[in-house]
Amino acid sequence: MPLRNRVAPSENGRDFSPVPKTDAETLKEEISARYDALNALWKQAEDQLRQFLVPTSVVVPTDAYVEPDEPPDWGEETRESIGWVKLNGAWRICLGTAIPQTNWATTWKPITECTFDIRKEYVEHFPKLREAVELKARETVPELDEAIAKLSATLG
């Protein structure tokens, strides 16, 4: 049973009053509320990007760094990006990680499933991603017009 639901008996043993929350419980609730708020904003960001109806993934490089556990003579680095990616059937804002050991194949993880540090850090990269998604959507219109014209001409 959570600590905040416990009650302390009074001196006569009949009246019960709530036990005050500990500092840790209060802090936990404050942090939890802020995690929820940050995740809600990331979901709102995803809702904004869904409105653009881009036909392909959009990726913006964010970082490249040498792995601290790798031998220094390897000179290999990990590359990270923020992407608007269709993952498991849904368009999501994701952290992309590519390493040389996988021939730079990128693995994607939804931003809301990343650690707090990543979710916090990637807030600064979202405007660039939003701009890139909007640009891709604008480029898609003439591409679609061209495809429609070609197929229409072929069909006669």
N, CA, C and O atoms as a GROMACS GRO file, in nm:
protein
  624
    1MET      N    1   0.084  -0.117   0.000
    1MET     CA    2   0.000   0.000   0.000
    1MET      C    3   0.089   0.123   0.000
    1MET      O    4   0.183   0.130   0.079
    2PRO      N    5   0.062   0.223  -0.088
    2PRO     CA    6   0.145   0.344  -0.091
    2PRO      C    7   0.144   0.414   0.043
    2PRO      O    8   0.044   0.411   0.116
    3LEU      N    9   0.253   0.478   0.076
    3LEU     CA   10   0.266   0.544   0.204
    3LEU      C   11   0.161   0.653   0.224
    3LEU      O   12   0.115   0.672   0.337
    4ARG      N   13   0.123   0.723   0.122
    4ARG     CA   14   0.031   0.835   0.139
    4ARG      C   15  -0.110   0.790   0.176
    4ARG      O   16  -0.191   0.872   0.218
    5ASN      N   17  -0.142   0.661   0.162
    5ASN     CA   18  -0.274   0.611   0.197
    5ASN      C   19  -0.280   0.559   0.341
    5ASN      O   20  -0.387   0.524   0.389
    6ARG      N   21  -0.168   0.555   0.408
    6ARG     CA   22  -0.167   0.510   0.547
    6ARG      C   23  -0.227   0.618   0.637
    6ARG      O   24  -0.226   0.736   0.603
    7VAL      N   25  -0.277   0.577   0.746
    7VAL     CA   26  -0.329   0.672   0.843
    7VAL      C   27  -0.267   0.644   0.978
    7VAL      O   28  -0.230   0.531   1.009
    8ALA      N   29  -0.258   0.747   1.056
    8ALA     CA   30  -0.201   0.733   1.189
    8ALA      C   31  -0.314   0.737   1.292
    8ALA      O   32  -0.401   0.823   1.285
    9PRO      N   33  -0.314   0.645   1.387
    9PRO     CA   34  -0.419   0.649   1.489
    9PRO      C   35  -0.397   0.765   1.584
    9PRO      O   36  -0.284   0.807   1.609
   10SER      N   37  -0.506   0.816   1.636
   10SER     CA   38  -0.496   0.922   1.736
   10SER      C   39  -0.466   0.857   1.871
   10SER      O   40  -0.455   0.735   1.881
   11GLU      N   41  -0.453   0.938   1.972
   11GLU     CA   42  -0.421   0.884   2.104
   11GLU      C   43  -0.527   0.790   2.156
   11GLU      O   44  -0.495   0.691   2.222
   12ASN      N   45  -0.654   0.819   2.126
   12ASN     CA   46  -0.759   0.730   2.177
   12ASN      C   47  -0.779   0.607   2.089
   12ASN      O   48  -0.857   0.518   2.122
   13GLY      N   49  -0.707   0.602   1.976
   13GLY     CA   50  -0.711   0.485   1.891
   13GLY      C   51  -0.830   0.481   1.796
   13GLY      O   52  -0.843   0.384   1.722
   14ARG      N   53  -0.916   0.581   1.796
   14ARG     CA   54  -1.035   0.578   1.712
   14ARG      C   55  -1.028   0.674   1.594
   14ARG      O   56  -1.068   0.637   1.483
   15ASP      N   57  -0.982   0.791   1.613
   15ASP     CA   58  -0.977   0.890   1.506
   15ASP      C   59  -0.850   0.868   1.424
   15ASP      O   60  -0.741   0.846   1.477
   16PHE      N   61  -0.869   0.874   1.294
   16PHE     CA   62  -0.755   0.854   1.205
   16PHE      C   63  -0.735   0.979   1.120
   16PHE      O   64  -0.831   1.040   1.074
   17SER      N   65  -0.612   1.015   1.101
   17SER     CA   66  -0.580   1.128   1.014
   17SER      C   67  -0.474   1.083   0.915
   17SER      O   68  -0.392   0.997   0.948
   18PRO      N   69  -0.473   1.140   0.795
   18PRO     CA   70  -0.374   1.097   0.696
   18PRO      C   71  -0.232   1.126   0.743
   18PRO      O   72  -0.205   1.227   0.808
   19VAL      N   73  -0.143   1.036   0.710
   19VAL     CA   74  -0.001   1.058   0.738
   19VAL      C   75   0.049   1.155   0.631
   19VAL      O   76   0.026   1.133   0.512
   20PRO      N   77   0.118   1.259   0.671
   20PRO     CA   78   0.168   1.354   0.571
   20PRO      C   79   0.263   1.284   0.472
   20PRO      O   80   0.335   1.191   0.507
   21LYS      N   81   0.259   1.332   0.349
   21LYS     CA   82   0.350   1.278   0.247
   21LYS      C   83   0.493   1.310   0.286
   21LYS      O   84   0.522   1.413   0.345
   22THR      N   85   0.580   1.219   0.250
   22THR     CA   86   0.722   1.244   0.272
   22THR      C   87   0.772   1.335   0.161
   22THR      O   88   0.706   1.352   0.058
   23ASP      N   89   0.887   1.393   0.182
   23ASP     CA   90   0.948   1.475   0.077
   23ASP      C   91   0.970   1.394  -0.049
   23ASP      O   92   0.952   1.445  -0.160
   24ALA      N   93   1.008   1.268  -0.035
   24ALA     CA   94   1.033   1.182  -0.151
   24ALA      C   95   0.904   1.159  -0.229
   24ALA      O   96   0.905   1.161  -0.352
   25GLU      N   97   0.793   1.137  -0.158
   25GLU     CA   98   0.665   1.115  -0.226
   25GLU      C   99   0.621   1.241  -0.301
   25GLU      O  100   0.573   1.234  -0.414
   26THR      N  101   0.637   1.355  -0.236
   26THR     CA  102   0.600   1.482  -0.300
   26THR      C  103   0.686   1.505  -0.423
   26THR      O  104   0.635   1.542  -0.529
   27LEU      N  105   0.814   1.484  -0.409
   27LEU     CA  106   0.905   1.503  -0.522
   27LEU      C  107   0.874   1.407  -0.635
   27LEU      O  108   0.876   1.445  -0.752
   28LYS      N  109   0.843   1.282  -0.601
   28LYS     CA  110   0.808   1.183  -0.702
   28LYS      C  111   0.686   1.228  -0.782
   28LYS      O  112   0.683   1.216  -0.904
   29GLU      N  113   0.585   1.278  -0.712
   29GLU     CA  114   0.464   1.326  -0.780
   29GLU      C  115   0.493   1.445  -0.870
   29GLU      O  116   0.441   1.454  -0.981
   30GLU      N  117   0.578   1.537  -0.822
   30GLU     CA  118   0.613   1.654  -0.903
   30GLU      C  119   0.688   1.613  -1.030
   30GLU      O  120   0.659   1.663  -1.138
   31ILE      N  121   0.782   1.523  -1.015
   31ILE     CA  122   0.860   1.477  -1.130
   31ILE      C  123   0.770   1.400  -1.227
   31ILE      O  124   0.777   1.420  -1.348
   32SER      N  125   0.688   1.312  -1.175
   32SER     CA  126   0.598   1.232  -1.258
   32SER      C  127   0.505   1.322  -1.340
   32SER      O  128   0.482   1.298  -1.458
   33ALA      N  129   0.453   1.426  -1.277
   33ALA     CA  130   0.365   1.519  -1.348
   33ALA      C  131   0.439   1.588  -1.461
   33ALA      O  132   0.382   1.613  -1.568
   34ARG      N  133   0.564   1.619  -1.440
   34ARG     CA  134   0.642   1.687  -1.544
   34ARG      C  135   0.681   1.591  -1.657
   34ARG      O  136   0.683   1.631  -1.773
   35TYR      N  137   0.711   1.466  -1.623
   35TYR     CA  138   0.734   1.366  -1.728
   35TYR      C  139   0.609   1.353  -1.815
   35TYR      O  140   0.618   1.350  -1.938
   36ASP      N  141   0.495   1.345  -1.750
   36ASP     CA  142   0.368   1.334  -1.824
   36ASP      C  143   0.347   1.455  -1.914
   36ASP      O  144   0.302   1.441  -2.028
   37ALA      N  145   0.378   1.574  -1.862
   37ALA     CA  146   0.361   1.696  -1.941
   37ALA      C  147   0.454   1.696  -2.062
   37ALA      O  148   0.412   1.733  -2.172
   38LEU      N  149   0.580   1.656  -2.042
   38LEU     CA  150   0.675   1.652  -2.154
   38LEU      C  151   0.631   1.551  -2.259
   38LEU      O  152   0.636   1.580  -2.378
   39ASN      N  153   0.588   1.434  -2.216
   39ASN     CA  154   0.539   1.334  -2.311
   39ASN      C  155   0.416   1.382  -2.385
   39ASN      O  156   0.401   1.357  -2.505
   40ALA      N  157   0.326   1.451  -2.316
   40ALA     CA  158   0.205   1.503  -2.381
   40ALA      C  159   0.244   1.604  -2.489
   40ALA      O  160   0.181   1.608  -2.595
   41LEU      N  161   0.345   1.685  -2.463
   41LEU     CA  162   0.390   1.782  -2.563
   41LEU      C  163   0.455   1.711  -2.683
   41LEU      O  164   0.436   1.754  -2.797
   42TRP      N  165   0.531   1.604  -2.658
   42TRP     CA  166   0.588   1.528  -2.769
   42TRP      C  167   0.476   1.467  -2.853
   42TRP      O  168   0.486   1.464  -2.976
   43LYS      N  169   0.371   1.418  -2.789
   43LYS     CA  170   0.258   1.362  -2.865
   43LYS      C  171   0.186   1.472  -2.943
   43LYS      O  172   0.139   1.448  -3.055
   44GLN      N  173   0.178   1.591  -2.885
   44GLN     CA  174   0.119   1.704  -2.957
   44GLN      C  175   0.205   1.739  -3.079
   44GLN      O  176   0.153   1.772  -3.185
   45ALA      N  177   0.337   1.731  -3.064
   45ALA     CA  178   0.428   1.756  -3.176
   45ALA      C  179   0.405   1.653  -3.286
   45ALA      O  180   0.405   1.687  -3.404
   46GLU      N  181   0.386   1.527  -3.247
   46GLU     CA  182   0.357   1.422  -3.347
   46GLU      C  183   0.225   1.451  -3.419
   46GLU      O  184   0.216   1.433  -3.540
   47ASP      N  185   0.125   1.496  -3.346
   47ASP     CA  186  -0.004   1.530  -3.408
   47ASP      C  187   0.014   1.642  -3.511
   47ASP      O  188  -0.048   1.640  -3.617
   48GLN      N  189   0.098   1.741  -3.479
   48GLN     CA  190   0.125   1.849  -3.575
   48GLN      C  191   0.188   1.795  -3.702
   48GLN      O  192   0.149   1.833  -3.813
   49LEU      N  193   0.287   1.707  -3.687
   49LEU     CA  194   0.358   1.656  -3.805
   49LEU      C  195   0.268   1.565  -3.889
   49LEU      O  196   0.282   1.561  -4.011
   50ARG      N  197   0.178   1.493  -3.826
   50ARG     CA  198   0.087   1.404  -3.900
   50ARG      C  199   0.002   1.482  -4.001
   50ARG      O  200  -0.040   1.426  -4.102
   51GLN      N  201  -0.023   1.606  -3.975
   51GLN     CA  202  -0.106   1.687  -4.063
   51GLN      C  203  -0.041   1.714  -4.198
   51GLN      O  204  -0.110   1.752  -4.292
   52PHE      N  205   0.090   1.696  -4.209
   52PHE     CA  206   0.160   1.725  -4.334
   52PHE      C  207   0.150   1.612  -4.437
   52PHE      O  208   0.172   1.637  -4.555
   53LEU      N  209   0.117   1.493  -4.396
   53LEU     CA  210   0.099   1.379  -4.487
   53LEU      C  211   0.219   1.355  -4.580
   53LEU      O  212   0.202   1.336  -4.700
   54VAL      N  213   0.337   1.357  -4.524
   54VAL     CA  214   0.455   1.330  -4.607
   54VAL      C  215   0.457   1.181  -4.645
   54VAL      O  216   0.415   1.096  -4.566
   55PRO      N  217   0.506   1.151  -4.767
   55PRO     CA  218   0.504   1.012  -4.813
   55PRO      C  219   0.622   0.927  -4.769
   55PRO      O  220   0.620   0.805  -4.781
   56THR      N  221   0.726   0.992  -4.718
   56THR     CA  222   0.847   0.920  -4.678
   56THR      C  223   0.900   0.974  -4.546
   56THR      O  224   0.859   1.081  -4.500
   57SER      N  225   0.991   0.900  -4.488
   57SER     CA  226   1.055   0.946  -4.364
   57SER      C  227   1.133   1.074  -4.388
   57SER      O  228   1.184   1.097  -4.498
   58VAL      N  229   1.141   1.156  -4.287
   58VAL     CA  230   1.220   1.279  -4.291
   58VAL      C  231   1.318   1.271  -4.174
   58VAL      O  232   1.278   1.249  -4.060
   59VAL      N  233   1.446   1.289  -4.204
   59VAL     CA  234   1.550   1.271  -4.104
   59VAL      C  235   1.639   1.395  -4.099
   59VAL      O  236   1.679   1.448  -4.202
   60VAL      N  237   1.670   1.439  -3.977
   60VAL     CA  238   1.758   1.553  -3.956
   60VAL      C  239   1.872   1.506  -3.866
   60VAL      O  240   1.848   1.466  -3.752
   61PRO      N  241   1.997   1.510  -3.916
   61PRO     CA  242   2.111   1.471  -3.832
   61PRO      C  243   2.122   1.565  -3.711
   61PRO      O  244   2.099   1.685  -3.723
   62THR      N  245   2.157   1.508  -3.596
   62THR     CA  246   2.168   1.590  -3.476
   62THR      C  247   2.305   1.583  -3.411
   62THR      O  248   2.351   1.682  -3.352
   63ASP      N  249   2.372   1.469  -3.419
   63ASP     CA  250   2.493   1.453  -3.340
   63ASP      C  251   2.578   1.340  -3.396
   63ASP      O  252   2.526   1.243  -3.453
   64ALA      N  253   2.705   1.353  -3.379
   64ALA     CA  254   2.799   1.243  -3.408
   64ALA      C  255   2.902   1.246  -3.297
   64ALA      O  256   2.956   1.352  -3.263
   65TYR      N  257   2.930   1.131  -3.242
   65TYR     CA  258   3.027   1.127  -3.134
   65TYR      C  259   3.099   0.994  -3.134
   65TYR      O  260   3.047   0.894  -3.182
   66VAL      N  261   3.219   0.994  -3.078
   66VAL     CA  262   3.298   0.872  -3.065
   66VAL      C  263   3.251   0.801  -2.939
   66VAL      O  264   3.239   0.862  -2.832
   67GLU      N  265   3.227   0.672  -2.952
   67GLU     CA  266   3.184   0.594  -2.836
   67GLU      C  267   3.296   0.592  -2.731
   67GLU      O  268   3.410   0.562  -2.765
   68PRO      N  269   3.265   0.624  -2.607
   68PRO     CA  270   3.371   0.629  -2.505
   68PRO      C  271   3.432   0.494  -2.473
   68PRO      O  272   3.545   0.488  -2.426
   69ASP      N  273   3.359   0.384  -2.496
   69ASP     CA  274   3.411   0.252  -2.463
   69ASP      C  275   3.490   0.188  -2.577
   69ASP      O  276   3.547   0.080  -2.560
   70GLU      N  277   3.493   0.253  -2.692
   70GLU     CA  278   3.562   0.195  -2.807
   70GLU      C  279   3.711   0.232  -2.804
   70GLU      O  280   3.747   0.338  -2.751
   71PRO      N  281   3.795   0.147  -2.859
   71PRO     CA  282   3.937   0.182  -2.866
   71PRO      C  283   3.956   0.310  -2.947
   71PRO      O  284   3.893   0.327  -3.051
   72PRO      N  285   4.041   0.401  -2.900
   72PRO     CA  286   4.056   0.530  -2.968
   72PRO      C  287   4.106   0.519  -3.112
   72PRO      O  288   4.080   0.608  -3.192
   73ASP      N  289   4.179   0.413  -3.145
   73ASP     CA  290   4.231   0.402  -3.281
   73ASP      C  291   4.125   0.360  -3.382
   73ASP      O  292   4.150   0.366  -3.502
   74TRP      N  293   4.007   0.319  -3.336
   74TRP     CA  294   3.902   0.283  -3.431
   74TRP      C  295   3.855   0.406  -3.507
   74TRP      O  296   3.825   0.398  -3.626
   75GLY      N  297   3.848   0.518  -3.438
   75GLY     CA  298   3.805   0.641  -3.504
   75GLY      C  299   3.661   0.636  -3.552
   75GLY      O  300   3.619   0.722  -3.630
   76GLU      N  301   3.586   0.540  -3.507
   76GLU     CA  302   3.447   0.527  -3.550
   76GLU      C  303   3.358   0.611  -3.460
   76GLU      O  304   3.392   0.639  -3.345
   77GLU      N  305   3.247   0.651  -3.512
   77GLU     CA  306   3.157   0.732  -3.433
   77GLU      C  307   3.014   0.682  -3.445
   77GLU      O  308   2.978   0.609  -3.539
   78THR      N  309   2.935   0.721  -3.351
   78THR     CA  310   2.792   0.694  -3.355
   78THR      C  311   2.725   0.819  -3.410
   78THR      O  312   2.762   0.930  -3.374
   79ARG      N  313   2.628   0.800  -3.497
   79ARG     CA  314   2.556   0.912  -3.555
   79ARG      C  315   2.412   0.909  -3.507
   79ARG      O  316   2.345   0.806  -3.516
   80GLU      N  317   2.366   1.022  -3.458
   80GLU     CA  318   2.228   1.031  -3.412
   80GLU      C  319   2.151   1.129  -3.498
   80GLU      O  320   2.207   1.222  -3.556
   81SER      N  321   2.020   1.107  -3.505
   81SER     CA  322   1.933   1.196  -3.580
   81SER      C  323   1.795   1.195  -3.516
   81SER      O  324   1.761   1.106  -3.439
   82ILE      N  325   1.718   1.297  -3.551
   82ILE     CA  326   1.578   1.300  -3.514
   82ILE      C  327   1.502   1.278  -3.643
   82ILE      O  328   1.536   1.335  -3.747
   83GLY      N  329   1.401   1.195  -3.638
   83GLY     CA  330   1.330   1.163  -3.761
   83GLY      C  331   1.180   1.153  -3.742
   83GLY      O  332   1.131   1.122  -3.633
   84TRP      N  333   1.110   1.180  -3.851
   84TRP     CA  334   0.966   1.155  -3.860
   84TRP      C  335   0.957   1.028  -3.941
   84TRP      O  336   0.974   1.029  -4.063
   85VAL      N  337   0.931   0.916  -3.872
   85VAL     CA  338   0.950   0.783  -3.927
   85VAL      C  339   0.825   0.700  -3.905
   85VAL      O  340   0.762   0.707  -3.799
   86LYS      N  341   0.789   0.620  -4.006
   86LYS     CA  342   0.680   0.526  -3.988
   86LYS      C  343   0.737   0.402  -3.920
   86LYS      O  344   0.817   0.329  -3.979
   87LEU      N  345   0.695   0.379  -3.797
   87LEU     CA  346   0.750   0.273  -3.714
   87LEU      C  347   0.634   0.188  -3.664
   87LEU      O  348   0.544   0.238  -3.597
   88ASN      N  349   0.638   0.060  -3.696
   88ASN     CA  350   0.530  -0.032  -3.656
   88ASN      C  351   0.393   0.019  -3.698
   88ASN      O  352   0.296   0.009  -3.623
   89GLY      N  353   0.386   0.075  -3.818
   89GLY     CA  354   0.259   0.118  -3.874
   89GLY      C  355   0.212   0.256  -3.834
   89GLY      O  356   0.106   0.300  -3.879
   90ALA      N  357   0.287   0.327  -3.751
   90ALA     CA  358   0.246   0.461  -3.707
   90ALA      C  359   0.359   0.560  -3.729
   90ALA      O  360   0.476   0.527  -3.709
   91TRP      N  361   0.324   0.682  -3.771
   91TRP     CA  362   0.424   0.787  -3.787
   91TRP      C  363   0.459   0.840  -3.649
   91TRP      O  364   0.372   0.880  -3.573
   92ARG      N  365   0.590   0.841  -3.618
   92ARG     CA  366   0.638   0.882  -3.486
   92ARG      C  367   0.762   0.970  -3.499
   92ARG      O  368   0.837   0.960  -3.596
   93ILE      N  369   0.781   1.056  -3.401
   93ILE     CA  370   0.907   1.128  -3.387
   93ILE      C  371   1.001   1.033  -3.316
   93ILE      O  372   0.971   0.983  -3.208
   94CYS      N  373   1.116   1.007  -3.377
   94CYS     CA  374   1.207   0.905  -3.324
   94CYS      C  375   1.350   0.955  -3.316
   94CYS      O  376   1.391   1.047  -3.387
   95LEU      N  377   1.424   0.892  -3.227
   95LEU     CA  378   1.568   0.907  -3.218
   95LEU      C  379   1.627   0.800  -3.308
   95LEU      O  380   1.594   0.682  -3.294
   96GLY      N  381   1.713   0.840  -3.399
   96GLY     CA  382   1.782   0.744  -3.484
   96GLY      C  383   1.926   0.731  -3.442
   96GLY      O  384   1.993   0.831  -3.415
   97THR      N  385   1.975   0.608  -3.437
   97THR     CA  386   2.114   0.582  -3.401
   97THR      C  387   2.173   0.491  -3.507
   97THR      O  388   2.118   0.385  -3.538
   98ALA      N  389   2.288   0.531  -3.561
   98ALA     CA  390   2.358   0.451  -3.661
   98ALA      C  391   2.501   0.432  -3.616
   98ALA      O  392   2.566   0.525  -3.569
   99ILE      N  393   2.550   0.309  -3.632
   99ILE     CA  394   2.687   0.279  -3.594
   99ILE      C  395   2.755   0.206  -3.709
   99ILE      O  396   2.688   0.138  -3.788
  100PRO      N  397   2.887   0.219  -3.720
  100PRO     CA  398   2.958   0.156  -3.831
  100PRO      C  399   2.949   0.004  -3.830
  100PRO      O  400   2.954  -0.059  -3.936
  101GLN      N  401   2.935  -0.056  -3.712
  101GLN     CA  402   2.930  -0.202  -3.703
  101GLN      C  403   2.806  -0.259  -3.772
  101GLN      O  404   2.801  -0.379  -3.800
  102THR      N  405   2.706  -0.175  -3.800
  102THR     CA  406   2.585  -0.221  -3.870
  102THR      C  407   2.577  -0.159  -4.010
  102THR      O  408   2.469  -0.146  -4.067
  103ASN      N  409   2.693  -0.121  -4.063
  103ASN     CA  410   2.699  -0.054  -4.194
  103ASN      C  411   2.610   0.069  -4.197
  103ASN      O  412   2.546   0.100  -4.298
  104TRP      N  413   2.606   0.138  -4.085
  104TRP     CA  414   2.533   0.263  -4.070
  104TRP      C  415   2.381   0.247  -4.084
  104TRP      O  416   2.310   0.344  -4.109
  105ALA      N  417   2.332   0.125  -4.067
  105ALA     CA  418   2.187   0.107  -4.064
  105ALA      C  419   2.134   0.178  -3.939
  105ALA      O  420   2.189   0.163  -3.830
  106THR      N  421   2.029   0.252  -3.956
  106THR     CA  422   1.975   0.331  -3.845
  106THR      C  423   1.870   0.252  -3.770
  106THR      O  424   1.779   0.193  -3.830
  107THR      N  425   1.882   0.251  -3.639
  107THR     CA  426   1.776   0.194  -3.554
  107THR      C  427   1.696   0.312  -3.499
  107THR      O  428   1.752   0.415  -3.462
  108TRP      N  429   1.565   0.294  -3.492
  108TRP     CA  430   1.475   0.401  -3.452
  108TRP      C  431   1.405   0.367  -3.322
  108TRP      O  432   1.365   0.252  -3.300
  109LYS      N  433   1.391   0.467  -3.237
  109LYS     CA  434   1.320   0.451  -3.110
  109LYS      C  435   1.231   0.574  -3.090
  109LYS      O  436   1.280   0.687  -3.097
  110PRO      N  437   1.102   0.554  -3.065
  110PRO     CA  438   1.014   0.670  -3.043
  110PRO      C  439   1.068   0.759  -2.931
  110PRO      O  440   1.114   0.710  -2.828
  111ILE      N  441   1.063   0.887  -2.953
  111ILE     CA  442   1.119   0.983  -2.857
  111ILE      C  443   1.056   0.968  -2.720
  111ILE      O  444   1.124   0.986  -2.618
  112THR      N  445   0.928   0.934  -2.715
  112THR     CA  446   0.861   0.922  -2.586
  112THR      C  447   0.903   0.796  -2.510
  112THR      O  448   0.867   0.779  -2.394
  113GLU      N  449   0.978   0.708  -2.575
  113GLU     CA  450   1.030   0.588  -2.509
  113GLU      C  451   1.178   0.603  -2.473
  113GLU      O  452   1.238   0.511  -2.419
  114CYS      N  453   1.234   0.719  -2.504
  114CYS     CA  454   1.375   0.745  -2.474
  114CYS      C  455   1.388   0.794  -2.330
  114CYS      O  456   1.288   0.828  -2.265
  115THR      N  457   1.511   0.798  -2.282
  115THR     CA  458   1.536   0.849  -2.148
  115THR      C  459   1.499   0.996  -2.140
  115THR      O  460   1.487   1.064  -2.242
  116PHE      N  461   1.482   1.044  -2.019
  116PHE     CA  462   1.450   1.185  -1.999
  116PHE      C  463   1.556   1.274  -2.063
  116PHE      O  464   1.524   1.374  -2.126
  117ASP      N  465   1.684   1.238  -2.046
  117ASP     CA  466   1.791   1.320  -2.102
  117ASP      C  467   1.775   1.338  -2.253
  117ASP      O  468   1.795   1.448  -2.305
  118ILE      N  469   1.741   1.231  -2.322
  118ILE     CA  470   1.721   1.239  -2.468
  118ILE      C  471   1.598   1.323  -2.500
  118ILE      O  472   1.604   1.412  -2.585
  119ARG      N  473   1.487   1.296  -2.431
  119ARG     CA  474   1.364   1.373  -2.457
  119ARG      C  475   1.389   1.522  -2.435
  119ARG      O  476   1.340   1.605  -2.510
  120LYS      N  477   1.465   1.554  -2.331
  120LYS     CA  478   1.496   1.695  -2.301
  120LYS      C  479   1.588   1.754  -2.407
  120LYS      O  480   1.563   1.863  -2.457
  121GLU      N  481   1.694   1.682  -2.441
  121GLU     CA  482   1.792   1.732  -2.538
  121GLU      C  483   1.729   1.753  -2.676
  121GLU      O  484   1.761   1.850  -2.744
  122TYR      N  485   1.641   1.663  -2.715
  122TYR     CA  486   1.588   1.667  -2.850
  122TYR      C  487   1.478   1.772  -2.870
  122TYR      O  488   1.431   1.793  -2.982
  123VAL      N  489   1.437   1.837  -2.761
  123VAL     CA  490   1.343   1.950  -2.773
  123VAL      C  491   1.403   2.056  -2.866
  123VAL      O  492   1.332   2.115  -2.947
  124GLU      N  493   1.534   2.080  -2.854
  124GLU     CA  494   1.597   2.183  -2.935
  124GLU      C  495   1.605   2.144  -3.084
  124GLU      O  496   1.621   2.231  -3.169
  125HIS      N  497   1.593   2.015  -3.115
  125HIS     CA  498   1.601   1.970  -3.255
  125HIS      C  499   1.465   1.965  -3.323
  125HIS      O  500   1.458   1.955  -3.446
  126PHE      N  501   1.357   1.971  -3.246
  126PHE     CA  502   1.224   1.959  -3.306
  126PHE      C  503   1.195   2.068  -3.409
  126PHE      O  504   1.139   2.035  -3.514
  127PRO      N  505   1.229   2.195  -3.386
  127PRO     CA  506   1.199   2.296  -3.490
  127PRO      C  507   1.261   2.263  -3.625
  127PRO      O  508   1.199   2.286  -3.729
  128LYS      N  509   1.383   2.208  -3.625
  128LYS     CA  510   1.448   2.170  -3.751
  128LYS      C  511   1.373   2.055  -3.818
  128LYS      O  512   1.358   2.052  -3.940
  129LEU      N  513   1.326   1.960  -3.737
  129LEU     CA  514   1.250   1.848  -3.792
  129LEU      C  515   1.118   1.898  -3.850
  129LEU      O  516   1.080   1.859  -3.960
  130ARG      N  517   1.050   1.983  -3.778
  130ARG     CA  518   0.921   2.036  -3.825
  130ARG      C  519   0.940   2.110  -3.957
  130ARG      O  520   0.861   2.093  -4.050
  131GLU      N  521   1.044   2.189  -3.965
  131GLU     CA  522   1.074   2.263  -4.088
  131GLU      C  523   1.102   2.166  -4.204
  131GLU      O  524   1.055   2.187  -4.315
  132ALA      N  525   1.178   2.061  -4.177
  132ALA     CA  526   1.211   1.963  -4.281
  132ALA      C  527   1.087   1.886  -4.326
  132ALA      O  528   1.072   1.857  -4.445
  133VAL      N  529   0.997   1.853  -4.233
  133VAL     CA  530   0.874   1.782  -4.269
  133VAL      C  531   0.786   1.872  -4.355
  133VAL      O  532   0.729   1.827  -4.454
  134GLU      N  533   0.774   1.998  -4.317
  134GLU     CA  534   0.693   2.091  -4.396
  134GLU      C  535   0.752   2.108  -4.536
  134GLU      O  536   0.677   2.111  -4.635
  135LEU      N  537   0.885   2.118  -4.546
  135LEU     CA  538   0.949   2.130  -4.677
  135LEU      C  539   0.922   2.007  -4.762
  135LEU      O  540   0.891   2.019  -4.880
  136LYS      N  541   0.932   1.888  -4.702
  136LYS     CA  542   0.905   1.765  -4.776
  136LYS      C  543   0.760   1.762  -4.824
  136LYS      O  544   0.733   1.718  -4.935
  137ALA      N  545   0.668   1.808  -4.741
  137ALA     CA  546   0.527   1.812  -4.781
  137ALA      C  547   0.509   1.905  -4.901
  137ALA      O  548   0.436   1.873  -4.995
  138ARG      N  549   0.574   2.021  -4.898
  138ARG     CA  550   0.563   2.117  -5.010
  138ARG      C  551   0.624   2.058  -5.138
  138ARG      O  552   0.571   2.080  -5.247
  139GLU      N  553   0.734   1.984  -5.125
  139GLU     CA  554   0.796   1.920  -5.241
  139GLU      C  555   0.709   1.808  -5.297
  139GLU      O  556   0.716   1.777  -5.416
  140THR      N  557   0.628   1.749  -5.212
  140THR     CA  558   0.544   1.636  -5.253
  140THR      C  559   0.434   1.679  -5.349
  140THR      O  560   0.395   1.601  -5.436
  141VAL      N  561   0.382   1.800  -5.334
  141VAL     CA  562   0.270   1.845  -5.418
  141VAL      C  563   0.306   1.839  -5.567
  141VAL      O  564   0.232   1.777  -5.642
  142PRO      N  565   0.415   1.902  -5.613
  142PRO     CA  566   0.446   1.891  -5.756
  142PRO      C  567   0.484   1.750  -5.800
  142PRO      O  568   0.460   1.711  -5.914
  143GLU      N  569   0.543   1.673  -5.709
  143GLU     CA  570   0.575   1.534  -5.742
  143GLU      C  571   0.447   1.454  -5.768
  143GLU      O  572   0.441   1.375  -5.862
  144LEU      N  573   0.348   1.476  -5.685
  144LEU     CA  574   0.219   1.410  -5.706
  144LEU      C  575   0.152   1.458  -5.834
  144LEU      O  576   0.096   1.378  -5.909
  145ASP      N  577   0.158   1.590  -5.859
  145ASP     CA  578   0.100   1.644  -5.983
  145ASP      C  579   0.164   1.579  -6.105
  145ASP      O  580   0.095   1.544  -6.201
  146GLU      N  581   0.296   1.564  -6.102
  146GLU     CA  582   0.368   1.503  -6.214
  146GLU      C  583   0.326   1.357  -6.232
  146GLU      O  584   0.301   1.312  -6.344
  147ALA      N  585   0.318   1.282  -6.122
  147ALA     CA  586   0.279   1.142  -6.131
  147ALA      C  587   0.136   1.129  -6.183
  147ALA      O  588   0.107   1.041  -6.264
  148ILE      N  589   0.046   1.215  -6.137
  148ILE     CA  590  -0.093   1.212  -6.183
  148ILE      C  591  -0.100   1.243  -6.332
  148ILE      O  592  -0.172   1.176  -6.406
  149ALA      N  593  -0.025   1.343  -6.376
  149ALA     CA  594  -0.025   1.381  -6.518
  149ALA      C  595   0.027   1.267  -6.606
  149ALA      O  596  -0.031   1.237  -6.710
  150LYS      N  597   0.137   1.203  -6.563
  150LYS     CA  598   0.195   1.094  -6.639
  150LYS      C  599   0.099   0.975  -6.649
  150LYS      O  600   0.079   0.920  -6.757
  151LEU      N  601   0.043   0.937  -6.538
  151LEU     CA  602  -0.048   0.823  -6.540
  151LEU      C  603  -0.176   0.855  -6.618
  151LEU      O  604  -0.229   0.770  -6.688
  152SER      N  605  -0.222   0.977  -6.605
  152SER     CA  606  -0.342   1.018  -6.678
  152SER      C  607  -0.316   1.016  -6.828
  152SER      O  608  -0.401   0.973  -6.905
  153ALA      N  609  -0.196   1.064  -6.870
  153ALA     CA  610  -0.163   1.063  -7.012
  153ALA      C  611  -0.147   0.920  -7.064
  153ALA      O  612  -0.186   0.890  -7.177
  154THR      N  613  -0.092   0.833  -6.983
  154THR     CA  614  -0.073   0.694  -7.022
  154THR      C  615  -0.208   0.624  -7.038
  154THR      O  616  -0.227   0.544  -7.129
  155LEU      N  617  -0.300   0.654  -6.951
  155LEU     CA  618  -0.432   0.592  -6.956
  155LEU      C  619  -0.518   0.651  -7.067
  155LEU      O  620  -0.616   0.590  -7.109
  156GLY      N  621  -0.481   0.770  -7.114
  156GLY     CA  622  -0.549   0.835  -7.225
  156GLY      C  623  -0.675   0.896  -7.186
  156GLY      O  624  -0.743   0.955  -7.270
   0.00000   0.00000   0.00000
